[in-house]
């Protein structure tokens, strides 16, 4: 075998060895690509599920915003009702104070009249005793 043939044989063997390594690498890459395709499909499924979840959460948030608005209105209405009630209570307290003042004045006048009538009666009894109409 000539040197040229030897060189050609070595080159052929080297190419065959390289080809075997490349085929092995390609097979590995094909396996990796298949695995990545599976991962991509799973991720697409996850993304679709997350989009559904986000849509549901947006609906929930909208409903909660509506509830919050309704509660704010209710709180405002209750505050107004409370202030009206407080005003009414204060008005009733004022009425009670006025009535108490009137009753105190009436009692004062009644005591004064009773005292005056009692003194007048004592004076009349003393006069009758003095004139000996009564014993």
C-alpha positions as CSV (number, residue, x, y, z in Angstrom):
1,X,0.0,0.0,0.0
2,X,1.3,3.3,-1.0
3,X,1.7,6.3,1.3
4,X,-1.1,7.9,-0.6
5,X,-3.4,5.0,0.0
6,X,-2.4,4.9,3.6
7,X,-3.2,8.6,3.9
8,X,-6.5,8.1,2.2
9,X,-7.4,5.1,4.4
10,X,-6.5,7.1,7.5
11,X,-8.6,10.1,6.2
12,X,-11.5,7.7,5.5
13,X,-11.3,6.2,8.9
14,X,-11.1,9.6,10.5
15,X,-14.1,10.7,8.5
16,X,-16.0,7.6,9.5
17,X,-15.1,8.2,13.1
18,X,-16.2,11.8,12.9
19,X,-19.4,10.7,11.1
20,X,-20.1,8.3,13.9
21,X,-19.6,11.0,16.5
22,X,-21.8,13.4,14.5
23,X,-24.5,10.8,14.1
24,X,-24.4,10.2,17.9
25,X,-24.6,13.9,18.5
26,X,-27.5,14.3,16.1
27,X,-29.3,11.4,17.8
28,X,-28.7,13.1,21.2
29,X,-29.9,16.5,19.8
30,X,-33.0,14.8,18.3
31,X,-33.8,13.4,21.8
32,X,-33.2,16.9,23.3
33,X,-35.5,18.5,20.7
34,X,-38.2,15.9,21.4
35,X,-37.9,16.6,25.2
36,X,-38.0,20.4,24.5
37,X,-41.1,19.9,22.4
38,X,-42.7,18.1,25.3
39,X,-41.7,20.8,27.6
40,X,-43.0,23.5,25.3
41,X,-46.4,21.7,25.0
42,X,-46.6,21.5,28.8
43,X,-45.7,25.1,29.2
44,X,-48.4,26.1,26.6
45,X,-50.9,24.1,28.7
46,X,-49.7,25.9,31.8
47,X,-49.9,29.3,30.1
48,X,-53.5,28.5,29.0
49,X,-54.4,27.5,32.5
50,X,-52.8,30.6,33.9
51,X,-54.7,32.8,31.4
52,X,-57.9,31.2,32.6
53,X,-57.0,31.8,36.2
54,X,-56.1,35.4,35.5
55,X,-59.5,35.9,33.7
56,X,-61.3,34.4,36.8
57,X,-59.3,36.6,39.1
58,X,-60.1,39.7,37.1
59,X,-63.8,38.7,37.3
60,X,-63.4,38.3,41.1
61,X,-61.7,41.6,41.4
62,X,-64.4,43.4,39.5
63,X,-67.0,41.8,41.7
64,X,-65.1,42.8,44.8
65,X,-64.8,46.4,43.6
66,X,-68.6,46.4,43.1
67,X,-69.0,45.0,46.7
68,X,-66.6,47.7,48.1
69,X,-68.6,50.4,46.3
70,X,-71.8,49.1,47.7
71,X,-70.3,48.9,51.2
72,X,-69.0,52.4,50.9
73,X,-72.5,53.6,50.0
74,X,-74.0,51.6,52.9
75,X,-71.4,53.1,55.3
76,X,-72.3,56.5,54.1
77,X,-76.0,55.9,54.5
78,X,-75.4,54.5,58.0
79,X,-73.3,57.5,59.0
80,X,-76.1,59.8,57.8
81,X,-78.6,57.8,59.7
82,X,-76.4,57.9,62.8
83,X,-76.1,61.7,62.6
84,X,-79.8,62.1,62.2
85,X,-80.4,59.8,65.2
86,X,-77.8,61.8,67.3
87,X,-79.6,65.0,66.4
88,X,-82.9,63.5,67.4
89,X,-81.5,62.3,70.7
90,X,-80.0,65.7,71.4
91,X,-83.4,67.3,70.6
92,X,-85.1,64.9,73.0
93,X,-82.6,65.7,75.7
94,X,-83.3,69.4,75.1
95,X,-87.1,68.7,75.4
96,X,-86.5,66.7,78.6
97,X,-84.3,69.5,80.1
98,X,-87.1,72.0,79.2
99,X,-89.7,69.8,80.8
100,X,-87.5,69.4,83.9
101,X,-87.0,73.1,84.1
102,X,-90.8,73.6,83.8
103,X,-91.5,70.9,86.5
104,X,-89.0,72.5,88.8
105,X,-90.6,75.9,88.3
106,X,-94.0,74.4,88.9
107,X,-92.8,72.6,92.0
108,X,-91.3,75.9,93.3
109,X,-94.5,77.7,92.7
110,X,-96.6,74.9,94.3
111,X,-94.3,75.0,97.4
112,X,-94.5,78.7,97.6
113,X,-98.3,78.6,97.3
114,X,-98.5,75.8,99.9
115,X,-96.2,77.8,102.2
116,X,-98.2,81.0,101.7
117,X,-101.5,79.1,102.2
118,X,-100.1,77.4,105.3
119,X,-99.0,80.7,106.8
120,X,-102.4,82.3,105.9
121,X,-104.2,79.3,107.5
122,X,-102.1,79.6,110.7
123,X,-102.8,83.3,110.8
124,X,-106.5,82.6,110.4
125,X,-106.5,80.0,113.2
126,X,-104.6,82.3,115.5
127,X,-107.2,85.0,114.7
128,X,-110.1,82.7,115.4
129,X,-108.5,81.6,118.7
130,X,-107.9,85.1,119.7
131,X,-111.5,86.0,119.0
132,X,-112.5,82.8,120.8
133,X,-114.5,81.4,117.9
134,X,-112.5,78.2,118.2
135,X,-110.9,76.8,121.2
